[in-house]
Amino acid sequence: MAMKNLYFNVIGVTIFLFFIFNLHAQDAEKEWLWAKGYYGYNDDLLYNQIRKSAFDEDGNIYVFGMFWDPAMIDGELIFQDWIQSESYPGQFLAKFDINGNMLWKKVIKYNANTCRGKWMYLRGDRIYLLADIEMGGSGDLNGGLYYLDTLVRLLTVLNTPPEERVPPFDLAGWRSAFITFDLDGNVVDQKFVQYEDRGRPLRWPFISQSNTPFHVDASGNIYICSIVEFTGDDPSKPLYTIIDNERRDSFYIPETVPGEARLDRHFLFKFSPDFNLLWVKPFIHHTEGLSPISYSDTINPWHDFTFYGLSADEEDNLYFSGYIRAVPSSQYFPLCQYPVYFYWDSIHYNVIYDQSSARYQPFLIKYDTAGNVLWNQQLYTNGSGQIHQFFNGNTVNEHSVFVAAEGNMDLFIDAEMQIPIPHSNNTIADYRGFYIRYDRETGNYINHGLILDAVYSSAGRDPAIINNHVIVQGRYGYANQHSNKLIAYFCDNGEFKGADTIFCLPSSLADISIKAFDILVHESGHLFTYFWSNGERATFGNITVQGGPKSTAYFGMMYNPSLLIPYDTNVVVSELPAASACFILYPNPTGADIHIRLLVEEERFEKAELYTLQGQKLGEYKSLNIPASKLSSGVYLVKIYIDNQIITEKFLKN
């Protein structure tokens, strides 16, 4: 009986969400142009994935991802060489035109270890890539590193005199490659970066728990947020940068860090275009109230950063978003002296007020080009229950910064402004995705938008902004399973407008999982999205993409010209004039039909008439449903005949 109830509950939720989330998708002009996927044979969602993507001015899309052999796109292997290995993933950068044709691709792969993709950034006519590579770690003389268009075996390197070996084809171990391409895939510049600690190169120069975001400013300077793996016992001695095997610049980590500490090893680096170190600053200036339980460290009791987003304005100010995560064991929480403060400098800080909300601490920080903190923001909780709250990615426009976020309890912007999370019962809040909009100059809260009607929704990384449209990628499903991909549409005043759904169909409904990341929109009205899932196939509108047996990276392009038309913020949805207090038009705005909800007896309703703003009559209806799905985008008038009155209302067709 329990399994039967579960089955009908799941089917009921799926049908309900299908109708709710496809209201917006019924716009006749909107369509998925193409969709693709690739997969290899591994057990982990970590390696068949797209890390970052970007549009150029012409609408071409650049995709940077990781793959597991033998991954294919459109029937073509991403990588085809003797170095193929089902044990270690590689990384690739590919360019697709707006119709989905692959124009070129570049691959980095090592047959004896993982080549990890970190971040990609496009500015003007240059693509910047950050990736980890290694050569020679296996000792296999026939092994090798395939780097872009060149394959070099370890045996070839060993037969080359040490003074003639050049990065990346030498035996210096792990390093980060910072590569600059033009839009045709040609390498314009490349630097190979390591850190040296006590005369020994550190294993991974640029590392993070999930991402290593970076930005390149108008002058070509590079800002990278990362972790330094401090391994020495004397922080008074410097570390050094090693660029292309040459020791360059020294820097110090805070003297408070005793080896394995967590928070104070997170840094923001600024390099010149030639990778000379201009400055380096720790993200955490100091803390107050944290327990000294971990590593005998009075500052860092098992707290970690996760950087999810980095955006920049036209003045190259930086906006970082993410969260600080505490140790996943409540035994350490009581040992802290609440409130706990995380200071970004001597003035700005995030605060945790009580033990119950100590697990995740979202942050949004604005830095100038000198590394000064200009303002910061966070979310607060009401101090009840196990709190899960995250700031994911962010996107900045000329006036505001928009942050994708999610949480499972009522959250607070400040002492008075609350984001109520709907509850499906009396004690447990649903997991919901939303966005928050801040003034980019002051950091002041402006508004927020909550994904409606979806139980257990969440938000992806970077929102997309065009005109006054805010688009958030996320997931939704049932229970704690995120079984489908969600594209949620908002007006920038916080109104939820509807959503499109990409259905991910698993072989076992309870096993499906989705990792949702960026969503991009081009000024032409094209929308690009990507995610990865262990679902066996994904359906983009009328396009179905077959997935792999374990995990698949999916991506696709939609054309949606309604994004080019700003929402009419003069159309009031919930506030009606007193004369129309006997009915409500909904949904308004709409992508489908308009419905009349009577607040009086149905017998008092006579008819409804539909008009353009120019007075052209489009139809007359005796029912409470007005067909509008085939109407062009714009504002229309509805005349309601009720109680011997004629009441005219406006609605917006998306």
N, C-alpha and C positions, 0 to 999 in steps of 0.2 A: 504493500500500500504506500510506503514511504517513497519508493522509487517511482510509482505511478504518479504520486502528487508532484514529485520533483520534475517529472517529464512534462506534466501539464503546466506547471509554473514556468518552466523554461520556455515552452512553446508560447504561452500567454504573453510573457515579457517580450519575446522576440517579435510577435505580431504587433504588440502595442508600440514597440520602438520602431518597427518598420514604418508604420503609418505616421508616427510623430516626426521621425527624422527624414522622411522623404517628402514632406509638405513643400519644403524649400526646393527639393530636387526636381519638382515637376515643371519647372520653368522650361518651356519648349525650346528655347534658344541655347540652353546649357547642355553640353555633352562631353563625355570622356572621349578624347581623340585617340589615345593609345595607353597601354599599360604593359608592363614587363615584370619579370622576376628572374632571379638567379639563385642557385643553391648548390652547395657541395655536401659532402658526407661527413658531418660531425654532429656531436650531441649538444652543441652549445649555441645559443642565440648570439653569442658575442662575435662570431666570425663570419657569418653570412649577413652582412649589414652594410648600409650606406651611412657614412659618417657625416657627410656635409654635401651641400649642393648649392648652386648659384646660377642665376640668369645673367647673360650679358645683354647689352642694349638691343640686340637683334632678336632676342627671344631664344637663343640657343641655351641649352642647359648643360652644366658641368656637374658630374657626379663623381664623388670621391668615396670609395668604399673598400671593404675587406671581403675576401672571398676564400672559399675552401674548394680545393680541386674535387671534381672536374666541373666547375661552375660554367654555365653557358648563358649568353644573352642572344635571343633570336637565333638559337641553334648554333651559335659560334662560341667556341671556348674562349673565356676571358684570357686564359694563358695556355699555350700549347708548346711544350718543350720537354726535354728529357728530365728537367728538374721538377716535374710534377710530383707532388707528394700529398697524400691524404692525411699526413700527420701534422702539417704546419700550414697556416693560412698565409696568403699574400695580400697585397693591396693594389688598387688600380685607380686611375683617373681617366674618365671618358667624357667625350663631348658628343651630345646629341643635338640634332636640329629640332625645331619646334614640332616636327612631324614624327619624331621618335627614331630617326635614322642615326646610327652611330657613325660619327665622322672620323674619330680617331680614339685611340686609347693608349695609355702608358701603364706598365706593370712593374712592381717591385716585389721580388719573391726570393726567399732563401730556403734551401731544401732541408735545413737542419734546425730552424728555429722560427719563431713567429715574427713577421714584420708587421708592426702595429701602425695603423693609420691614426693620426691625431686630429688634425683640423685642416680646413681649406678656407681660403678667403680670396675673393675676386674684387679687384679695384681697377677701374678703367680697362686697359688692354693687357692686364697682367693677372695671372693666377699664382697664388702663393700656397705652398703645400708644406706641412710639417709631418714627418714620418720617422719612425724608429727603424733602424736597420742594423744588421750584424754580418760580419764576414769571418769565417774561420773557427767558429766556436765548436763545431762538431769534430774536427780533426779528420774528416773524410776527405781524402785527397781528390776524389772525383766530385765532391760536393761543390756548390757554387752559389753565387749571388747573381740573380738576373736583375739588373738595375736599368729601368727604362728601356733602352733599345740594345743593351749590351749584356752578354753573359760572360762571367769570368769564373773559372774554376779555382779552387784553393791551390791546386798543384801549380797553376800558372803564377799565382801570387808568390808561392814559396820559391819559385825559380827566378823571381825578380829581386834584384838587390834592394834591401830595405830603403835606401835613400831614393829609390826610383818608384816606390809604391805610392800611389795617390789614393785619397779617399774617392769613392767608398771601398776601393779594392785594395785593402791592406788588412793587417791583423790587429787593429787597435780595438777590437771588440765592439760593443754597442755604442752607437752615436745617433744623434738626431740629425736628419737631413732637412734643411730648409731650402726648398727648391722654388725657383721662379720660372714660370712658363709664359710664353705668349699665347694668344688665343688659338694658334694653330698647333699647339703642343710642343713647340721647340723650347729647349732649355735656354733661358736667358742668363741665369745665374744660379749658383748653388753653394751652400755652406754646410760644413759638417761639424757639429757642435758636441763637445763633451765638457764635463767639469772634472777638475783634478782636486783630490783631497789627500793631503799628506803625500804628494808625489804619485798617487794612484788614481787613474781615471775612474769616476763613478760609473756604475753600470748603465743607468738610464739618465741622460741629461734632463730632458723635459718629460716629467711624469705627472700623473694625476690619477685620482680614483676613477674618473670616467672620461673627462675631456681635457685637452690642453688648448684652450682658446687663445688666439692671438689676433692682433690688429696691426695693419700697416698704415701709417699716416700719410698725409699729402707729400711729405718730404722723403718718404721711404723708410723712416724709422720704424722699428718693430717692437711691439709690446707683447710680452708672453707671460701668462700666469702659469706657475708650475710649482713643483715641490723639489727641494734639494734633499737628497738622501745623505744626511750628515753621518759619517761613520767614524770620525775621530773622537778623541777625548779632550781636546783642547780648543775650544771655540775662539780663543784669542789668536789662533793662527788662521791665515786666510785660505780660501779656496780660489781656484783659478778657472777661467774659461779657456778651453782649448778649441781653436777654430782651424779646421783643416790641418790638424796635427801640430799646430803652433800655439804655444802658451801665450795668452793675450793679457787679460785683466784679472786683478784680484778683487775679491769681495769677502765680506764676513757675514756670518749668521749671528743672531742675537746670542749674547753670552748666557742667557737663561736656558738654552737648549742643551740638555744633557744626553745627547746620543739619539735615543729612539723617540723623542718627543714628537707630538702630532701637529699642533697648531702653528708653532713658530717656524716650521720649515716651509711654509707656503709663501712664495715670493712673487712680486711683479717685477719683471725685468724690462728695461728699455735698451735696445741696441740700435746703433747707427746702421745705415744700409750695408756697410761692410762688416757688420757684426762686432764693432767695438762696443764695449759695455759703457753706456752713458750713465745709468744708475740702476740700483736694485733696492727694493724696499719690501720688508715683510708685510703681509696683509694684517697680521695681528700685532698691534703695538704693545698691549699688555692686557691681562685679564684680572678680574677680581671675583673671588668667591668660589673658584673651582677647587675641587678636592685634590689633594696631593697623592692620591692612591696609586696612580699609574706611573711606573718607572721612577718612583721617588721624585717626581717632577711636580713642583709647586704650582705650575701654570697649566699643564696640559694633561688632564686625566682622560685620555682616550677620546678625544674629540677630533673629528676629521672634517675637512672641507669637501664639498662637491660643487664644482663650477659647472653650471649648466648653460649659462648664456653670457655672451659678450657682444655688445653693439657699440657703435660710435656715432656721434653727430658730425656735422660738417666742420666743426672746429676741432675734431679728433678728441673730444672728451670721451671717456670710456665709461660704460655702464655694465657692471658685473652683477650677475644674479646667480643664486644657488642656495645652499643651506649648509649649516654646520650640524653634523650628526654626532650624537653622543654614543658612548659604548652601549651596545644592545643588551645590557644587563642592568636591571634596576638596583642591584646591590650597591652601585656607586653613587646613585642619585642622592640618597640621604646624606652622603658625606660632604656635599657641596654646601656652601653658606649662601643661601638665597636671600636676595636676588643675585644672580650671576651675571657679570658684565664681560662682554667681548669688545675691547676698544680697538677701533680701526686706526685711530691716532689719539692724541691726548684729549680730544673733545668728543668725537663721534663714536657711538657704541650701539651694539645690540644687547638686549637684556632678556634673561629668563627669570620669571618671577617665582616659580614654584616647581616642585619636584615632578608633578604629573605632566608638565609640558616641556620637560627637559630633553626630549629625545631628538627633535628636529627644530632647528632655528633658521627660518628663511631670512635671506639678506638681499638687499639691492643697494649697490654703492656706486656713486659717481666720482670719478677721478679726473683731474685735468692732466695735461701732457707732462707736467712736472711730477706727477705722482701724488699730488695733494688730494685729500678727501674733501669734496665739496658738500656732499650730503649723503645720508644713508636712510634706508627704510627697512621695516620688518613687519611680520605679523605677530599678533599676540593671541593667547588662548584664554579661555575662561577657567582654566585650572581644574578641569574634570575629565577623567578618563584618559585612555592612551591616545595621545595626540599624534597624528600624522599630517604634517603640513609642509609644503614645498614651494619654493620659487624655482621655476624651471628657466626657460630662456626668456629673452626680452628683445624688443624691437623699438627703435627710436624714430620719431619723425620730427617735423619742424617745431612742434610745441610740446610733445608728450613722449613719455616712455611707457610702453605697454608690456606687462609681465604676465606670462602664462603661469598659472598656479593651480594647486589642488590641495584638498584637505578633507578630513573626516569628522571634524567637530566645528562648532560655531567659532569663527575667527574674528579678530578685531583689528581694524586699521590703527585705532588709537583707543583712548578710554571711552569714547562715545560712538564711533562709527563701527558697526558690526556687519560682517558677512554671514548671514544665517545659512547654515547648511541644512537642507531638508532632512527630516527623520522619517524612516519607514516604520519605526516603532517608538516606544516611549524612552528608550535608553540609548540606542545606537544611531548615530548620524550616518547617512549615506555618504559614500566617497564621491566628491564632486569636483569637476574641473571648472575653472573660471579664469578671467583675466582681471588685472587691476591696472588702472591708468593713473600715472603720476605726472605732475608738471615737471618738465625736464630741467627748468631753471631752479626751482625751489625745492623740488622733491615732495611737494604737497600732494595729497590724495585728491583725485578729481572724481573718478567713479569706478565702478566695477561691473562686470557682466558674468552671470552665472549660467552654466549650461542647464537648461530646464528639461524636465520630463525624462531624464535618463538616470536610472539608478546605477551607482557605481561607475560614473564617468570619471575621466581624468584628463589632464592636459599634456600636450607634447612640449616641444622645446620653444621655438621662436614663433610668435604670432606673425601673421602677415597683415600689412596695413596698406590700403589703397582707398583714396578719397576718404570717406568717413566709415568705410567698412573695416571691421576687425575680424580676422579669421583665425581660429584656434584649432589646431589639430589635437586629437585625443583618442581615447578608447572608451568603449562602454560595453556593458554586458550584464550578467546576473551574478548574484552572490559576490564573491571576490574574483571572479574570472572576467578578464577584459577580452571579450570574444570578437569584437568588431571594431573597425576603424571609424572614427568620427571626424567630420569636418564641420565645425560649428561657426555660424555666422552671427555677428553682432553689429549693431550701430555703435559708433564710438561714444554715444551717450549711455551705453550699458544695456540697451534693449537687445534681448536674444531674438534673432530673426528666424532661426530654423537651422537645419543641419542636413548634410548629405552623409550617407553611410556607405562604406566599403565593407561588404560582408566577407568574413573569413570563415571558411567552412572546414572544421577539423574532422579527423577520423573518429575522435572521441571528444564529445562536447566539453567534458570537464577538464581536458588536458590543454586546451588552447591558451596561448599567451601571445600578447602583442607588445612590441616596443615602438612607440610612436614618437617621431622626432619632428623635423622641420616641415613647414609648409611655406611655399613661395608663391608670389603673385607678380606677374609682369604687367606693365602699363598697357599692353594690348588686350588684357582680359584673360590671359592664360594663367592657369593655376597648376603648380607642380607639387606633388606630395610624395613622401616615401615613408616606409616603416618596414619592420621585419617581424616574422611570425612563424610559429610552428604549425599553423593551419595548412592543410593540404592544398587549398586553392583560395584565391581572393577574387571577388567580383566587383569591378569598377563599372557601375551602370550596366551596360549590356556587354561588357568585355570581361571574360573570365580568364584568369592567369593560373596555370597549374603550378603548384608548389612542389617542394621536394619532400623526402620522407622524414626530415628532421627539422630544418629551419630554412626559411626563404626570405630574401630581401625583395620587397615589392616596391614599384614606383610607377607613377603614371601622370599624364597631362590631361587637364580639363580645360575646355574653352567656356568661359562664363562672361558674356558681354554685360550682364547686369552689374558686374563689379565696377564698370566704368561709369555707372550712374549713381551719384550720391543718394543715400537714403534721404527722404524728405522728413526732416526733423520737425516740421510744422504739423505733421499728421499726428494727432494725439490718439494714443491707443486706449488708455485706461480712463482718461478724464473726459466725460461726456457732458454736453450742455444740459441744463435742467430740463429742457423741453423733451429730451430723448431719454429720460430716466426710465422709460418703459421697455427699452430694449438695449442690446449691446451687439455691435458688429465685431466679429472675430474670425480668424486672426487678422490683425491689422498692424503692420503691413502683412501681405500674404504672397505666397508663391503659387497658391492653388485656388480653391474656391473660397467665397465669403459666406459665413453663416450668420443667421440672425438668432440671437438668444433672447427670447421674450421674458420680461420681468413682470408681465401681466398675463391674464387669461388668454389662451390662444385664439378664442373667438373674437377678440378685439382687433386681431390682425386682418387686414384686407388684402394687401398686395405690396410688392416691391418693384421699383423700376430702376434700371441701370442707365446712367448717362455718362458721356464724356464731359470734360470741363467746358467744351464749346457748346454743350447743350444737345448733342446728337443722342437720341434714344437708342440704346443697344438691346434692350429686352425688358419684358414684363413677366413677373413671377408670382404665382400664388403660393408657392412653398417658401420655407424658411432658408433655403439654400440658393445662392446666386452663383452660377458657373462663371468663374473668372480665370481658370487656369490657362486659357488660350489667349487672354488679353495681352496686349503689349505692355511693357513696363510704363508706369506713370500713375497719375492720380485720377480717380474716378469718383462720381457722385452716385449715391443710392438714395432714392426717395422712398420712404416708408409711409404707407397709408395705414393709420391705426387710430382708433378712437376719434374718427372724424377729423383727424389732423394729418398734415403732410409734413413729415420731418425729413430734412436732407442731411446726410452724413457723407463725409469723404473717407476714402480708403486708398492705400498705396499698394499697387501691384508691382512686385519685384520682378 
